[in-house]
Amino acid sequence: METKTHPSVHSVVFPSKLRTLTSARRPQCAKLCAKVLPYVMFLLTEGKTDASEASGQGFPVRSVDMQRATDNITIRQGDTAIIRCYVDDKVSRVAWLNRSNIIFAGQDKWSLDPRVDLVTKGQLEYSLRIQKVDVYDEGSYTCSIQTKQQPKTSQVYLIVQVPPNIYKVSEDITVNEGSNVTLSCLASGRPDPAITWRLLNPSADPLDGEEYLDIIGIMRNQAGRYECKASNDVKSDVKYVNVVVNYPPTIKKTQSSETQVGRMGTLQCDATAVPTPEFEWYRDDKRLSNSQGINIQISGTTAILVIANVTEEDYGNYTCVASNRLGVQNASLFLYRPGTGRDINGSAGVSQSLWLLLASFACLFFKC
């Protein structure tokens, strides 16, 4: 807290005895000196009891005959703190100090800080009010009282809490599947905030990580929006990081077609990939394109081959190819005449290797 000496007072020193009070001309400060000296002297001698005077050794007295709730006051940054001090009609002098700096001596304000004032209700309360509390206000505050018997003090420690502030977080990133990823989230606050991470998928379960979240060999199901949350006793702060995971195409579904001659036949191929795959259609080794009677429709991860008027020559095997810069995958589909008994749903779902495996087992069973 910023303090100053009273106008015309150059310095006030508190060693074992008072050495200097003012550098101003004596006639100009005579009234001020007469007003201030009693407070200075009782502050210098406070903390001595009758017993200490008898032994010749002084020690501080805290909370003696003083009404107060606690030794510590916890306040949030920006709020108003009122540090209570109650006196009675036996008190002759009273003052507020912060780290040995005089804030108030009686009703005289020594602090330059405009946020600080007194709260007095009648003659029994002598409380200190600090508005818009900040971290530099934290510390010990002492209410010093001079009675007819002895000086007494009440000390309160002001604790300032600061809400979390995430001041640095990873930028949105794009990586390839299998890469190692580290996300960072740095925050300040008082008390120190706890940092937690979540992937905002449907479960949104907490992840193991604090300031740094390490993801070893990231998979496609780990892509998405990551939430970093910094929390303490005051409140929380939240920031987000978007993670895109690139992976090669995988054809998930195919749809063959059983179509009569003269009708419209439709073949469909669905694939997943990041970046979005490009599609090509082939009949045997010939690449197909939009031409008379053939229409290729591509929408996101779905490709549809439409044959407007099926002829006998159109029946047969077709190949859907999905590709991006990370890889290629293809699948076979069929356009066939009704009654041939082909499986038109997911005809590419059983791979050639599986057919070979089944054929091998059959061969062993029948001892071929």
SULWOGI-V148635 format. One record per pair of residues at least 12 apart in sequence whose C-alpha atoms are under 10 Angstrom apart, sorted by sequence separation. I is the first residue (numbers start at 1). J is the second residue. D is the distance in whole Angstrom. If there is no record, write none. Layout:
BEGIN
((I:J:D) (I:J:D))
END
This chain:
BEGIN
((9:21:7) (10:22:5) (11:23:8) (21:33:8) (46:58:9) (47:59:6) (48:60:7) (49:61:8) (93:105:8) (94:106:5) (95:107:8) (104:116:10) (106:118:10) (116:128:7) (117:129:5) (118:130:9) (142:154:6) (143:155:6) (170:182:9) (171:183:9) (185:197:9) (196:208:8) (197:209:6) (227:239:6) (228:240:6) (255:267:6) (256:268:7) (269:281:10) (294:306:6) (295:307:7) (319:331:6) (320:332:6) (333:345:9) (9:22:5) (10:23:6) (45:58:9) (46:59:9) (47:60:4) (48:61:7) (93:106:7) (94:107:9) (95:108:9) (96:109:10) (97:110:10) (103:116:9) (104:117:9) (107:120:10) (116:129:6) (117:130:7) (128:141:9) (141:154:8) (142:155:4) (143:156:8) (170:183:6) (171:184:9) (196:209:7) (197:210:7) (226:239:9) (227:240:5) (228:241:8) (254:267:8) (255:268:5) (256:269:9) (293:306:8) (294:307:5) (295:308:8) (305:318:10) (318:331:8) (319:332:5) (320:333:7) (333:346:8) (334:347:8) (8:22:7) (9:23:7) (10:24:7) (46:60:7) (47:61:5) (70:84:10) (92:106:10) (95:109:10) (96:110:10) (97:111:10) (103:117:9) (104:118:8) (115:129:8) (116:130:5) (117:131:9) (128:142:10) (141:155:6) (142:156:6) (169:183:8) (170:184:5) (183:197:10) (195:209:8) (196:210:6) (197:211:9) (226:240:6) (227:241:7) (254:268:6) (255:269:6) (293:307:6) (294:308:6) (318:332:6) (319:333:6) (332:346:9) (333:347:6) (334:348:10) (8:23:8) (9:24:7) (21:36:9) (45:60:10) (46:61:8) (47:62:8) (68:83:9) (69:84:9) (103:118:10) (115:130:6) (116:131:7) (128:143:9) (140:155:7) (141:156:5) (142:157:9) (169:184:6) (170:185:7) (195:210:5) (196:211:8) (197:212:9) (198:213:10) (213:228:10) (225:240:7) (226:241:5) (227:242:9) (253:268:8) (254:269:5) (255:270:9) (281:296:8) (290:305:9) (292:307:9) (293:308:5) (294:309:9) (305:320:9) (317:332:7) (318:333:5) (319:334:9) (331:346:9) (332:347:7) (333:348:7) (5:21:10) (6:22:10) (8:24:6) (21:37:9) (68:84:7) (114:130:9) (115:131:5) (116:132:10) (127:143:8) (140:156:6) (141:157:6) (168:184:8) (169:185:4) (170:186:9) (194:210:8) (195:211:6) (196:212:10) (197:213:8) (212:228:10) (225:241:6) (226:242:6) (253:269:6) (254:270:6) (280:296:9) (289:305:10) (290:306:10) (291:307:10) (292:308:9) (293:309:7) (294:310:10) (304:320:9) (317:333:6) (318:334:6) (331:347:8) (332:348:5) (5:22:10) (7:24:10) (8:25:9) (67:84:8) (68:85:7) (113:130:9) (114:131:9) (115:132:7) (116:133:10) (126:143:8) (139:156:8) (140:157:4) (141:158:7) (168:185:6) (169:186:6) (194:211:9) (195:212:9) (196:213:9) (211:228:9) (224:241:8) (225:242:4) (226:243:7) (252:269:8) (253:270:5) (254:271:9) (279:296:10) (288:305:9) (292:309:10) (293:310:9) (303:320:8) (316:333:9) (317:334:5) (318:335:8) (331:348:5) (332:349:9) (67:85:7) (68:86:8) (115:133:8) (139:157:5) (140:158:6) (167:185:8) (168:186:5) (169:187:9) (210:228:9) (224:242:6) (225:243:6) (251:269:7) (252:270:6) (253:271:7) (279:297:10) (280:298:10) (303:321:10) (316:334:6) (317:335:7) (330:348:9) (331:349:8) (18:37:10) (21:40:10) (66:85:7) (67:86:6) (107:126:9) (138:157:7) (139:158:5) (140:159:9) (166:185:7) (167:186:6) (168:187:7) (207:226:10) (209:228:10) (210:229:10) (211:230:9) (223:242:8) (224:243:5) (225:244:9) (251:270:6) (252:271:5) (253:272:10) (279:298:7) (303:322:9) (315:334:7) (316:335:5) (317:336:9) (331:350:10) (8:28:8) (9:29:8) (66:86:7) (67:87:8) (106:126:9) (138:158:5) (139:159:7) (166:186:6) (167:187:6) (168:188:10) (201:221:9) (207:227:10) (210:230:9) (223:243:5) (224:244:6) (250:270:9) (251:271:4) (252:272:7) (278:298:9) (279:299:10) (302:322:10) (314:334:10) (315:335:5) (316:336:6) (331:351:9) (8:29:7) (65:86:10) (66:87:7) (137:158:8) (138:159:5) (139:160:9) (165:186:8) (166:187:4) (167:188:7) (201:222:9) (206:227:10) (222:243:8) (223:244:5) (224:245:8) (249:270:10) (250:271:5) (251:272:6) (279:300:10) (301:322:9) (314:335:7) (315:336:5) (316:337:9) (7:29:9) (18:40:8) (65:87:9) (66:88:10) (96:118:10) (137:159:8) (138:160:6) (165:187:5) (166:188:7) (200:222:10) (201:223:9) (204:226:9) (222:244:9) (223:245:5) (249:271:6) (250:272:5) (251:273:9) (278:300:9) (279:301:9) (281:303:9) (314:336:8) (315:337:7) (9:32:9) (18:41:8) (135:158:10) (137:160:7) (138:161:9) (164:187:6) (165:188:5) (166:189:9) (199:222:8) (200:223:10) (201:224:7) (204:227:9) (222:245:8) (223:246:9) (248:271:10) (249:272:5) (250:273:7) (277:300:8) (278:301:8) (279:302:8) (280:303:8) (281:304:9) (314:337:10) (8:32:9) (9:33:9) (17:41:9) (104:128:9) (135:159:8) (136:160:8) (163:187:10) (164:188:6) (165:189:6) (185:209:10) (186:210:9) (187:211:8) (199:223:8) (200:224:7) (201:225:8) (220:244:8) (221:245:9) (248:272:8) (249:273:4) (276:300:7) (277:301:7) (278:302:10) (279:303:7) (281:305:8) (312:336:9) (7:32:9) (103:128:9) (133:158:10) (134:159:10) (135:160:6) (163:188:8) (164:189:4) (184:209:9) (185:210:8) (186:211:6) (199:224:7) (200:225:6) (201:226:9) (220:245:6) (247:272:9) (248:273:5) (249:274:7) (276:301:7) (277:302:9) (278:303:9) (279:304:10) (280:305:10) (310:335:9) (312:337:8) (6:32:9) (14:40:8) (18:44:8) (134:160:7) (135:161:8) (162:188:8) (163:189:5) (164:190:7) (183:209:9) (184:210:8) (185:211:5) (186:212:8) (199:225:6) (200:226:6) (219:245:7) (220:246:7) (247:273:6) (248:274:7) (249:275:9) (310:336:10) (311:337:10) (13:40:9) (14:41:9) (17:44:8) (133:160:7) (134:161:9) (135:162:8) (162:189:5) (163:190:7) (164:191:9) (166:193:10) (183:210:10) (184:211:6) (185:212:6) (198:225:9) (199:226:5) (200:227:7) (218:245:8) (219:246:9) (220:247:7) (246:273:7) (247:274:5) (248:275:8) (249:276:8) (250:277:9) (274:301:10) (310:337:10) (12:40:8) (16:44:8) (17:45:10) (133:161:10) (134:162:8) (161:189:8) (162:190:5) (163:191:8) (164:192:8) (165:193:9) (183:211:8) (184:212:5) (185:213:8) (198:226:6) (199:227:6) (219:247:9) (245:273:10) (246:274:5) (247:275:7) (248:276:9) (249:277:6) (268:296:10) (270:298:10) (272:300:9) (273:301:8) (307:335:10) (320:348:10) (14:43:9) (15:44:8) (16:45:9) (161:190:5) (162:191:7) (163:192:9) (164:193:6) (166:195:10) (183:212:6) (184:213:6) (197:226:7) (198:227:5) (199:228:9) (245:274:7) (246:275:6) (247:276:10) (248:277:8) (249:278:9) (264:293:10) (265:294:10) (266:295:10) (267:296:10) (268:297:9) (269:298:10) (270:299:10) (271:300:9) (272:301:6) (319:348:10) (6:36:9) (14:44:7) (96:126:9) (160:190:7) (161:191:6) (162:192:9) (163:193:8) (164:194:9) (182:212:7) (183:213:5) (184:214:9) (197:227:6) (198:228:7) (244:274:8) (245:275:9) (246:276:9) (266:296:10) (268:298:10) (270:300:9) (271:301:5) (272:302:9) (288:318:10) (13:44:10) (95:126:9) (96:127:9) (159:190:9) (160:191:9) (161:192:10) (162:193:10) (164:195:10) (182:213:5) (183:214:7) (196:227:8) (197:228:5) (198:229:8) (244:275:9) (270:301:6) (271:302:6) (283:314:9) (287:318:10) (288:319:10) (91:123:10) (94:126:8) (96:128:8) (159:191:10) (181:213:8) (182:214:5) (183:215:8) (196:228:6) (197:229:6) (269:301:8) (270:302:5) (271:303:9) (283:315:10) (284:316:9) (286:318:10) (287:319:9) (91:124:10) (181:214:6) (182:215:6) (195:228:7) (196:229:5) (197:230:9) (269:302:6) (270:303:6) (283:316:8) (284:317:7) (285:318:9) (286:319:10) (82:116:10) (84:118:10) (85:119:9) (86:120:9) (89:123:7) (180:214:8) (181:215:5) (182:216:9) (195:229:6) (196:230:7) (268:302:7) (269:303:5) (270:304:9) (283:317:7) (284:318:7) (285:319:9) (80:115:9) (81:116:10) (82:117:10) (83:118:10) (84:119:9) (85:120:10) (86:121:10) (88:123:7) (89:124:7) (180:215:6) (181:216:6) (194:229:8) (195:230:4) (196:231:8) (268:303:6) (269:304:6) (282:317:9) (283:318:5) (284:319:8) (80:116:10) (82:118:9) (83:119:9) (84:120:10) (87:123:8) (88:124:5) (179:215:8) (180:216:5) (181:217:8) (193:229:9) (194:230:6) (195:231:7) (267:303:8) (268:304:4) (269:305:9) (282:318:6) (283:319:6) (82:119:8) (86:123:9) (87:124:5) (88:125:8) (178:215:10) (179:216:7) (180:217:5) (181:218:7) (193:230:6) (194:231:5) (195:232:9) (267:304:6) (268:305:6) (281:318:7) (282:319:5) (283:320:9) (86:124:6) (87:125:6) (103:141:10) (178:216:8) (179:217:5) (180:218:6) (192:230:9) (193:231:5) (194:232:6) (266:304:7) (267:305:5) (268:306:9) (281:319:6) (282:320:7) (85:124:9) (86:125:4) (87:126:7) (98:137:9) (103:142:10) (104:143:10) (105:144:9) (106:145:10) (178:217:4) (179:218:6) (180:219:10) (192:231:8) (193:232:5) (194:233:10) (266:305:6) (267:306:7) (280:319:8) (281:320:5) (282:321:8) (85:125:6) (86:126:6) (87:127:10) (98:138:10) (99:139:7) (100:140:9) (101:141:10) (102:142:9) (177:217:7) (178:218:5) (179:219:8) (191:231:9) (192:232:7) (193:233:8) (200:240:10) (265:305:8) (266:306:5) (267:307:9) (280:320:6) (281:321:6) (84:125:8) (85:126:5) (86:127:7) (98:139:7) (99:140:6) (100:141:9) (101:142:10) (176:217:9) (177:218:6) (178:219:6) (189:230:9) (191:232:6) (192:233:9) (193:234:9) (195:236:10) (197:238:10) (199:240:10) (265:306:6) (266:307:6) (279:320:7) (280:321:5) (281:322:9) (84:126:7) (85:127:5) (98:140:6) (99:141:7) (100:142:9) (169:211:9) (170:212:10) (176:218:8) (177:219:5) (178:220:9) (185:227:10) (186:228:9) (187:229:9) (188:230:9) (189:231:9) (190:232:7) (191:233:7) (193:235:9) (194:236:9) (195:237:10) (196:238:10) (197:239:10) (198:240:10) (199:241:10) (264:306:7) (265:307:5) (266:308:9) (279:321:6) (280:322:7) (83:126:9) (84:127:4) (85:128:8) (97:140:8) (98:141:5) (99:142:8) (169:212:10) (175:218:9) (176:219:9) (177:220:6) (183:226:9) (185:228:7) (187:230:7) (188:231:10) (189:232:8) (190:233:8) (191:234:9) (193:236:8) (195:238:10) (197:240:10) (199:242:10) (264:307:6) (265:308:7) (278:321:8) (279:322:5) (280:323:9) (83:127:6) (84:128:7) (97:141:6) (98:142:6) (175:219:10) (176:220:9) (177:221:10) (184:228:9) (185:229:9) (186:230:9) (187:231:9) (189:233:10) (190:234:8) (193:237:9) (199:243:10) (263:307:9) (264:308:5) (265:309:7) (266:310:10) (277:321:9) (278:322:6) (279:323:7) (82:127:7) (83:128:5) (84:129:9) (96:141:7) (97:142:5) (98:143:9) (175:220:10) (177:222:9) (183:228:9) (185:230:9) (189:234:9) (262:307:10) (263:308:7) (264:309:5) (265:310:6) (277:322:6) (278:323:5) (279:324:9) (82:128:6) (83:129:6) (96:142:6) (97:143:7) (177:223:9) (189:235:10) (262:308:8) (263:309:5) (264:310:6) (265:311:10) (276:322:9) (277:323:5) (278:324:6) (81:128:8) (82:129:4) (83:130:8) (95:142:8) (96:143:5) (97:144:8) (189:236:10) (262:309:5) (263:310:6) (264:311:10) (276:323:9) (277:324:5) (278:325:10) (81:129:6) (82:130:6) (95:143:6) (96:144:6) (175:223:9) (254:302:10) (261:309:7) (262:310:5) (263:311:9) (275:323:9) (276:324:7) (277:325:9) (80:129:7) (81:130:5) (82:131:9) (94:143:7) (95:144:5) (96:145:9) (174:223:9) (253:302:9) (254:303:10) (255:304:9) (260:309:9) (261:310:5) (262:311:6) (265:314:9) (271:320:10) (273:322:9) (275:324:7) (276:325:10) (277:326:10) (279:328:10) (281:330:10) (283:332:10) (43:93:10) (80:130:6) (81:131:6) (94:144:6) (95:145:7) (187:237:9) (251:301:9) (254:304:10) (259:309:10) (260:310:7) (261:311:5) (262:312:9) (265:315:10) (269:319:9) (270:320:9) (271:321:10) (272:322:9) (273:323:8) (274:324:8) (275:325:8) (277:327:9) (278:328:9) (279:329:10) (280:330:9) (281:331:10) (282:332:9) (283:333:10) (42:93:8) (43:94:9) (79:130:9) (80:131:4) (81:132:8) (93:144:8) (94:145:4) (95:146:9) (251:302:10) (259:310:7) (260:311:8) (261:312:7) (267:318:9) (269:320:7) (271:322:7) (273:324:8) (274:325:9) (275:326:9) (277:328:9) (279:330:9) (281:332:10) (42:94:9) (43:95:8) (78:130:10) (79:131:6) (80:132:6) (81:133:7) (93:145:6) (94:146:6) (249:301:9) (259:311:10) (260:312:9) (261:313:10) (267:319:10) (268:320:9) (269:321:9) (270:322:9) (271:323:9) (274:326:9) (277:329:10) (42:95:10) (78:131:7) (79:132:5) (80:133:6) (92:145:8) (93:146:5) (94:147:9) (172:225:9) (185:238:10) (220:273:9) (261:314:9) (267:320:9) (269:322:9) (273:326:9) (39:93:7) (43:97:10) (77:131:10) (78:132:4) (79:133:6) (80:134:10) (91:145:7) (92:146:6) (93:147:7) (172:226:10) (185:239:8) (220:274:9) (261:315:9) (273:327:9) (38:93:8) (39:94:8) (40:95:10) (77:132:7) (78:133:5) (79:134:9) (90:145:10) (91:146:6) (92:147:6) (93:148:10) (135:190:9) (185:240:10) (260:315:10) (39:95:8) (76:132:9) (77:133:5) (78:134:6) (81:137:10) (87:143:10) (90:146:9) (91:147:5) (92:148:7) (185:241:10) (259:315:9) (43:100:10) (76:133:7) (77:134:5) (78:135:9) (85:142:9) (86:143:9) (90:147:6) (91:148:7) (94:151:9) (96:153:10) (98:155:10) (184:241:9) (258:315:9) (75:133:8) (76:134:8) (77:135:7) (83:141:8) (85:143:7) (87:145:8) (89:147:9) (90:148:7) (91:149:10) (93:151:9) (94:152:10) (95:153:10) (96:154:10) (97:155:9) (98:156:10) (170:228:10) (183:241:8) (257:315:10) (271:329:9) (43:102:10) (75:134:9) (76:135:9) (83:142:10) (84:143:9) (85:144:9) (86:145:10) (87:146:10) (88:147:9) (90:149:9) (91:150:10) (92:151:10) (94:153:9) (96:155:10) (98:157:10) (169:228:8) (271:330:10) (75:135:10) (77:137:10) (83:143:9) (85:145:10) (87:147:10) (91:151:9) (183:243:10) (256:317:9) (269:330:10) (40:102:9) (166:228:9) (181:243:9) (256:318:9) (269:331:8) (39:102:10) (75:138:9) (166:229:8) (269:332:9) (74:138:9) (165:229:10) (166:230:7) (269:333:9) (40:105:9) (73:138:10) (164:229:9) (165:230:8) (166:231:10) (268:333:8) (39:105:7) (164:230:6) (165:231:9) (179:245:9) (254:320:9) (267:333:7) (38:105:10) (39:106:8) (72:139:10) (163:230:9) (164:231:6) (177:244:9) (178:245:9) (179:246:10) (267:334:8) (72:140:9) (85:153:10) (86:154:10) (163:231:8) (164:232:7) (172:240:9) (173:241:8) (174:242:8) (175:243:8) (176:244:8) (177:245:6) (178:246:9) (266:334:10) (267:335:8) (36:105:8) (71:140:10) (85:154:8) (163:232:7) (164:233:9) (170:239:9) (171:240:9) (172:241:5) (173:242:7) (174:243:6) (175:244:6) (176:245:5) (177:246:6) (178:247:9) (251:320:9) (266:335:8) (35:105:10) (36:106:9) (84:154:10) (85:155:10) (162:232:9) (163:233:8) (164:234:8) (165:235:10) (166:236:9) (169:239:7) (170:240:9) (171:241:6) (172:242:5) (173:243:5) (174:244:5) (175:245:5) (176:246:5) (177:247:6) (251:321:9) (265:335:7) (35:106:10) (85:156:10) (161:232:9) (162:233:9) (163:234:5) (164:235:7) (165:236:8) (166:237:6) (168:239:9) (169:240:8) (170:241:6) (171:242:8) (172:243:6) (173:244:6) (174:245:6) (175:246:6) (176:247:6) (177:248:9) (251:322:7) (265:336:9) (36:108:9) (83:155:10) (84:156:9) (161:233:8) (162:234:7) (163:235:6) (164:236:6) (165:237:6) (166:238:7) (167:239:10) (169:241:8) (170:242:9) (171:243:9) (172:244:8) (173:245:9) (174:246:7) (175:247:9) (176:248:9) (249:321:9) (250:322:8) (35:108:10) (83:156:8) (161:234:7) (162:235:9) (163:236:7) (164:237:6) (165:238:9) (166:239:7) (249:322:6) (250:323:9) (83:157:9) (163:237:8) (164:238:9) (165:239:10) (248:322:9) (249:323:6) (83:158:8) (248:323:7) (249:324:7) (260:335:10) (261:336:10) (82:158:10) (248:324:6) (249:325:10) (256:332:9) (257:333:8) (258:334:8) (259:335:7) (260:336:8) (261:337:7) (66:143:10) (81:158:9) (247:324:9) (248:325:8) (249:326:8) (250:327:9) (251:328:10) (254:331:8) (255:332:10) (256:333:5) (257:334:6) (258:335:6) (259:336:6) (260:337:6) (261:338:9) (267:344:9) (268:345:10) (269:346:9) (246:324:10) (247:325:9) (248:326:5) (249:327:6) (250:328:8) (251:329:7) (253:331:9) (254:332:8) (255:333:7) (256:334:5) (257:335:5) (258:336:5) (259:337:6) (260:338:6) (268:346:10) (66:145:10) (81:160:10) (246:325:9) (247:326:6) (248:327:5) (249:328:6) (250:329:6) (251:330:7) (252:331:10) (254:333:7) (255:334:8) (256:335:6) (257:336:7) (258:337:6) (259:338:6) (260:339:10) (269:348:10) (62:142:9) (63:143:10) (246:326:8) (247:327:8) (248:328:7) (249:329:6) (250:330:9) (251:331:7) (254:334:10) (255:335:10) (256:336:8) (257:337:9) (258:338:5) (259:339:10) (62:143:10) (79:160:10) (248:329:8) (249:330:9) (250:331:10) (257:338:9) (258:339:8) (62:144:10) (77:159:10) (78:160:9) (79:161:10) (258:340:9) (71:154:9) (72:155:9) (73:156:7) (74:157:9) (75:158:7) (76:159:8) (77:160:6) (78:161:9) (258:341:9) (71:155:7) (72:156:6) (73:157:6) (74:158:6) (75:159:6) (76:160:6) (77:161:6) (78:162:9) (258:342:8) (70:155:10) (71:156:5) (72:157:5) (73:158:5) (74:159:5) (75:160:5) (76:161:5) (77:162:5) (257:342:9) (258:343:9) (14:100:9) (66:152:8) (68:154:8) (70:156:8) (71:157:6) (72:158:6) (73:159:6) (74:160:6) (75:161:6) (76:162:6) (77:163:8) (256:342:9) (257:343:9) (258:344:7) (64:151:9) (65:152:8) (66:153:8) (67:154:9) (68:155:10) (69:156:10) (70:157:9) (71:158:9) (72:159:7) (73:160:8) (74:161:7) (75:162:9) (76:163:8) (256:343:8) (257:344:6) (64:152:6) (65:153:9) (66:154:7) (68:156:9) (255:343:9) (256:344:4) (257:345:9) (12:101:10) (63:152:7) (64:153:7) (65:154:9) (255:344:6) (256:345:6) (12:102:10) (61:151:8) (62:152:7) (63:153:6) (64:154:7) (254:344:8) (255:345:5) (256:346:7) (60:151:10) (61:152:6) (62:153:5) (63:154:5) (254:345:6) (255:346:6) (256:347:7) (60:152:8) (61:153:6) (62:154:5) (63:155:7) (253:345:8) (254:346:5) (255:347:7) (256:348:9) (60:153:8) (61:154:8) (62:155:6) (63:156:9) (253:346:6) (254:347:7) (255:348:9) (60:154:10) (61:155:9) (62:156:10) (252:346:9) (253:347:9) (254:348:7) (3:98:9) (253:348:8) (254:349:8) (2:98:10) (5:101:9) (252:348:9) (253:349:7) (1:98:8) (4:101:8) (5:102:8) (47:144:9) (177:274:10) (251:348:9) (252:349:8) (1:99:9) (3:101:7) (4:102:8) (5:103:10) (46:144:8) (176:274:9) (251:349:9) (2:101:9) (3:102:7) (4:103:9) (46:145:8) (50:149:9) (1:101:9) (3:103:7) (46:146:8) (49:149:9) (50:150:8) (2:103:9) (3:104:10) (43:144:7) (45:146:10) (49:150:6) (1:103:9) (6:108:9) (42:144:9) (43:145:9) (48:150:7) (49:151:8) (6:109:8) (7:110:9) (42:145:9) (43:146:9) (47:150:8) (48:151:7) (49:152:9) (5:109:9) (6:110:6) (42:146:7) (46:150:8) (47:151:6) (48:152:8) (4:109:9) (5:110:6) (6:111:9) (39:144:10) (42:147:10) (45:150:9) (46:151:5) (47:152:6) (3:109:9) (4:110:6) (5:111:8) (6:112:10) (39:145:10) (45:151:8) (46:152:7) (47:153:7) (3:110:6) (4:111:6) (5:112:9) (39:146:9) (46:153:8) (2:110:10) (3:111:4) (4:112:6) (38:146:10) (42:150:9) (43:151:8) (2:111:6) (3:112:5) (4:113:9) (42:151:7) (43:152:10) (1:111:8) (2:112:6) (3:113:7) (42:152:10) (43:153:10) (1:112:9) (2:113:6) (1:113:7) (2:114:10) (77:190:9) (1:115:10) (76:190:9) (1:116:9) (1:130:10) (1:134:10) (1:135:10) (2:136:10) (1:136:7) (2:137:9) (1:137:6) (1:138:9) (1:139:9) (177:326:10) (176:326:9) (76:233:10) (77:234:9) (76:234:7) (75:234:10))
END
